[in-house]
């Protein structure tokens, strides 16, 4: 699942779980520039989801 797919989710709890799961899967692989960029996007999305949940 891409960051774009997660951003389209209206259910914040589900999107939070999906983004966290995706970050964990990316972290299991060797780091590349593309994976680093995706992790940064997911990190930003998690920040949005956490702020929206409060």
C-alpha positions, -999 to +999 in steps of 0.1 A: +000+000+000+013+034-008+012+066+012-014+079-013-037+050-005-034+056+032-041+093+028-074+085+011-086+066+041-113+084+060-111+061+090-082+076+111-077+045+132-074+022+102-051+047+084-029+049+115-025+011+117-019+009+080+008+036+080+025+021+110+024-014+095+039+000+062+067+017+081+076-015+099+077-035+066+099-008+050+123-008+080+129-046+075+145-040+041+179-024+033+176+013+032+175+031-001+168+067-011+133+057-022+125+039+010+138+068+030+115+091+011+085+069+017+093+066+054+094+104+056+060+106+039+046+080+063+060+099+093+043+131+081+011+112+076+013+097+111+017+131+125-015+143+107-034+113+119-023+117+155-032+154+155-066+145+140-073+119+165-068+142+196 
